[in-house]
Amino acid sequence: MTLSQDFEQLEMDVGRAAHTVTTALDYVGVDDRSHGRRVGLICHRIAHHLGWDRDKRHFILLAGMLHDCGVSSTATHQKLLDEIEWSGADEHCVRGEFFLSSFEPFEPYCQAVRYHHTRWENLPEDMPHDVKELANLIFLADRLDVEYCVFSLTHPPYKVLQRKSEILGRLDPFVGSLFSPTLFQAAREAVQRDSFWLELRDEYLDEAIFETLDFADHKVVLSFDQVEALGELISLIVDAKSPFTHYHSLRVADLAYTISGFMGLTEKERRTLRIAGLLHDVGKLRTPDEILEKPNALTDDEVSQMRSHPLDSKRVLKAIFPHTPIAKWASEHHEKLDGSGYPFGWAGDQIDIPTRILTIADIFQALCQKRPYRARLQAEKVIDIMEGMQEKGQLDAEIFALTKANATELYKIAIREGSRMAPEHL
């Protein structure tokens, strides 16, 4: 994907964008970080044995990779690994449907994702048969990957080649109820190939996916509005991780956009910075829920886990926006002018103006937002705290002065609830 020099539009390969979003979502799996990509590939390989054409196989690969976009909680992820069916499974399917429907290039996959935890026997009668098969194939691939993971925990990798049918066979009791007999028979055929299992290993997985994606050209050109919509989509997924981070990314983005206006940046620079604000915390998908929601001080180990999220964000954002400063700005939002920040420890002129703006926007919003260890702070207290940071040489004096002068307006932005994209229950 490339952003034109004048920042008017983005050329995006939908397949590679889905892979990148899935890679970010796989951060949620604290002990296993490739589930979404494996499910997509399993779907594609079984689809071969169903005789589906190339376009339909490509479709189910992307739908399979995106199937868990409604999961940003590590607790929910663990339930999905522990239980073949559980009462809350449908909630993340509904969220996933909404998230995908809010971004036009991903909208075609939303119905299959919506029903990917619905039993074959319970799928809506009026649903087209091909949509039923798409949704149920994701369900089957999802559960097969869980069985593969469970097996891999207690066996060396080569053992899977000796126990192929046994691993799939653990799902035999659910044929006809949870899973379509036709899809399951195709799975029986697919799992007999050594390559089916070998390609699920991390060292082969992405190569197999990219090789498959290269057979199809699904490039689209997005307007800047659509690029921002993609940013908002991902930010909603990130902020849904914890009730204490709802709308944090969106409000940081709005604050950065407003403050950059005070600083005289151009409209295109401001909108690009807003996207960086939307996505600055995407790396926190890897942070366990219990750390984000801990009601008291973090331990040294917990702090160390938190401090990796800027580089996790950079890795994802460089792939989505490779020829823009978005990844740089987002990954440096914890740097301080006195060199006390992280992860790079930049100081002074090593930190550019947009990054300084984003840093102040992030701190301002975090102090305004209710957190597990304290109530929301009032504007005066927020400014007092930040003034102390500025006096220590950590924050840009000019940007802070403008923030202080406009604190009332910025506070209203920082505490605003809701999104133009998401209803409250999401």
Buried (B, 14 or more C-beta within 10 A) or exposed (E): BEBEEEBEBBEBBBBBBBBBBBBBBBBBBBEBBBBBBBBBBBBBBBBBBBEBEEEBBBBBBBBBBBBBBBBBBBBBBBBBBEEBEEEEBBBBBBBBBBBBBBBEBBEBBBBBBBBBBBBBEEBEEEBEEEBBBBBBBBBBBBBBBBBBBBBBEEEEEEEBEEEBEEBBEBBEEBBEEBBBEEBBBBBBBBBEBEEBBBBBBEEBBBEBBEEBBEEBEBEBEBEBEBBBBBBBBBBBBBBBBBEBBBBBBBBBBBBBBBBBBBBEBEEEBBBBBBBBBBBBBBBBBBBBBEBBBBEEEBEEEBEEBBEBBBEBBBBBBBBBBEEBBBBBBBBBBBBBBEBBBBBBEBBEEEBBBBBBBBBBBBBBBBBBBEBEEEEEBEBEEBBEBBBEBBEEBBBBEEBBEBBBEBBEEBBEBBBEEEBEBBEEEB
